[in-house]
Amino acid sequence: MESLEDLFKEKNVPFELINHKVPIHTAQEGAAYFGITIGQTAPTLILKTDKGFFALIVSGDRGHIDFNEVASILGCNKVKLAGARDVEKVTGCTIGSISMVGHNLPCVVDKRLFQYSSIYGGSGKETCTLKINPSVLEKVNRVVANLD
């Protein structure tokens, strides 16, 4: 995975990397730490499907994810969360620190994120958070679908 700084400079998009001493593992922790609404948090989940792996970037206020809906959107028969070993193998990151960008996986992006001017999510390091405008997701990732 190339460095996030290089990726953003290459694509000429603004970003902010925020270092913190305490790891942030949940949307609730992120919202509390940064003083933002939970909807601005953007966890990246890795999905294992019969068509390969996908990144799902969701708004922290989504709650339950309907995997049947995701399967339908992607034209897959089976969709489930990837296990910890697969996540690390495919992204080089542990669950809870998966970067929103730079993982080279096809992405599904939650449309709820686009109501915010800034979203906060993983950077690949558990003590660093990436802050970007949600439109950046479409500029630096291979977005293949949106979740309504």
Salt bridges, closest charged atoms under 4 A:
GLU16 OE1 - LYS131 NZ 3.86
ASP61 OD1 - ARG112 NH1 3.52
ASP86 OD2 - LYS48 NZ 3.11
ASP110 OD2 - ARG62 NE 2.75
GLU126 OE1 - HIS25 NE2 3.77
ASP148 OD1 - LYS111 NZ 2.94
